[in-house]
Structures are given as C-alpha cells and as structure tokens.
Amino acid sequence: MTSPLANIYARLPVSFTHGQGVWLWDAGGRKYLDALAGIGVSCLGHGHPKLVAAIGEQAARLIHTSNIYEVPQQTALAARLTELSGMQEVAFNNSGSEANEAAIKLARYYAYQRGNQHAHIITMDSSWHGRTLATLAATGSDKARKGFEPLPSGFIQVPYNKLDAVRAAGDAEPRTVAVLLEVLQGEGGIRPSDIAYLQELRRLCTERGWLLMIDEVQSGIGRTGKWFAHQWADIRPDVMTLAKGLAGGVPIGAMLAAGPAAGVLTPGSHGTTFGGGPLVCAAGLAVLDALESEKLLDN
Ligand SMILES: Cc1ncc(COP(=O)(O)O)c(C=O)c1O
C-alpha cells in the first residue's frame, strides 16, 4: 500500500503507544529505553506528572487566544527565562528554525536601523540552524542545502572554533553585523567549542559592534548541566535561541535578546499566530519548575 505520508523520513518500523519516564512501549507490549528522547525534546521523560497536570489544567481552561491580547502564561515564562539567562526580553514562536529565523531577522533589522541594508552574518561550518530557507543558508551543511537554491544571501561560513577565521571574515566583509553559532554543535557531531574561544568571540563581537547570537536549541534547558551551555564560559550573548526541551514536547521556540539586541524588534516587524500561547507556556513553566525543584541540572 502506498503511504499517505510525504516521503520525507526513512522511518524505523516501530511506533509507540505510551511512555513513562525513560521508557516507551510499543503495541505488542515491548519495552524500550528511550535514549533518543524525541531528539533532545523530552527532557522530563514521558508522563511527568507535573507536566501532564499543567497541560491538562491549561487545556481545560483555555488553549489559545492570540498575541493581540495579554497572555499571562507567556509573560510568566518570559520572566523565568530572563531570570535564568540574564537576557532581557523574549519573543516566542514554534520551533528551533523559527527561533533562528527570528534571530536572523533581528540582526538584519539591527543593521537596517544603522544604515546597513545588506547585513552579513558569520556562521560556522558543520552547524545546524534549521530547515527554513534562511536557516538553511545559515546552516553549514551542503547536503541539507542542495537543491533548494537560491537561498537568502548574507551568510558567511567559517571554520568552527577558530577565532582568526571569524576576524578575517569580518575584515573582508564590512557589512558584517552578527555571528551565529552553537556553542556545542549537535547535528554536526557533538562538538563543544573551547571556553577561551567563546570568551574571545564575545570580546571581538563587542569590539566590532556585532551581535553575538547563540543557538541553544539543542544545548539549552539543562542539557549540559547548566541552564544554557554558554554559561560554562561565563558570557552573555546578545541573542539566544531556544526550542526542543523548553516545553517538554509541546512545540515551542523562543528568541531572547539583551544589550544592543533588546528593543530592536518593534510592533509590526515580527509576529506569530501560535507562538507563546497559554497551553505551551503553561507546559514551559512546568518544565522549568520540575528541572529546578527536582535539581535535575545536578544530575
Ligand atoms: C542547534 C539546532 N538549531 C536549530 C534546530 C532546528 O530546530 P527545529 O527542528 O525545531 O526547527 C535544531 C534541530 O535539530 C538544532 O539542533
């Protein structure tokens, strides 16, 4: 029988009926250790009582309104995230790609407000930032990009973890406005950057007036034992993106801004129908509460 699904995935011939903690069960009752965790998403495991209760209670009360109105759960989640990260403001969306797309838009708007109408962003070889057109252009994978050209221009890829390469790229392109990187590359093969590199990169960005934009979609929300992986280097980025584990499996993305990046986006410059809705933000608050109260970062 032909599948009604678009042929995007070479799926494994297994599906699951339920899960509990680190375990999943298939329809035949076979038990599996879930080492994939939904590709870095199910940070509380399956069926966590606090997350289940938060989703159930919020679903019964109110699932969706709109960003035309105040959304108290969104404000509360933004407050928790800014408190944990030292960032200043949060724009919610629905995925890691969308969070990075928002970061790219922010960098371009920041440049535009300063008279630079063709902003360039330095990104890294072997990086992964998503599958929308702009995030593909930022991503350092020829394989993912192949067949989807022309992609948006304005991205310069340099070798990862090499400060001189960033400096040289910026010298060669005076319209450079930002550097976007994962401090711990995920899809590129678990590759951490050096602490000294990150600290020097922070200094270089400040010196040149570039935004330091860190993609913590995969490395954030406690994955490395700190709330955000860049905190190991004791630096603060100007932009940080989050998704995956932030709401424990309910689709979410977030772009956080601070310092020169705060206040760049204004009403009408960006937006979303679903992003930051009551249901997903209630889930996000429950995830952060559970990570904290159960001291999971220490584990
Ligand atoms: C570092 C990083 N950024 C962005 C993305 C894209 O996120 P999404 O698949 O939610 O669009 C991923 C996905 O694997 C990722 O690992």
The ligand as an SDF file (V2000), in Angstrom:
LIG
                    3D

 16 16  0  0  0  0  0  0  0  0999 V2000
   21.0630   23.6020   17.1470 C   0  0  0  0  0  0  0  0  0  0  0  0
   19.7740   23.4900   16.4070 C   0  0  0  0  0  0  0  0  0  0  0  0
   19.1910   24.5950   15.9370 N   0  0  0  0  0  0  0  0  0  0  0  0
   18.0200   24.5490   15.2740 C   0  0  0  0  0  0  0  0  0  0  0  0
   17.3760   23.3610   15.0450 C   0  0  0  0  0  0  0  0  0  0  0  0
   16.0800   23.3420   14.3050 C   0  0  0  0  0  0  0  0  0  0  0  0
   15.0250   23.1250   15.1850 O   0  0  0  0  0  0  0  0  0  0  0  0
   13.5790   22.6440   14.6610 P   0  0  0  0  0  0  0  0  0  0  0  0
   13.7440   21.2780   14.1120 O   0  0  0  0  0  0  0  0  0  0  0  0
   12.7160   22.6930   15.8970 O   0  0  0  0  0  0  0  0  0  0  0  0
   13.1330   23.6280   13.6430 O   0  0  0  0  0  0  0  0  0  0  0  0
   17.9450   22.1610   15.5260 C   0  0  0  0  0  0  0  0  0  0  0  0
   17.2760   20.8660   15.2800 C   0  0  0  0  0  0  0  0  0  0  0  0
   17.8340   19.8080   15.4050 O   0  0  0  0  0  0  0  0  0  0  0  0
   19.1740   22.2380   16.2270 C   0  0  0  0  0  0  0  0  0  0  0  0
   19.7670   21.1310   16.7040 O   0  0  0  0  0  0  0  0  0  0  0  0
  1  2  1  0
  2  3  1  0
  2 15  2  0
  3  4  2  0
  4  5  1  0
  5  6  1  0
  5 12  2  0
  6  7  1  0
  7  8  1  0
  8  9  2  0
  8 10  1  0
  8 11  1  0
 12 13  1  0
 12 15  1  0
 13 14  2  0
 15 16  1  0
M  END
$$$$
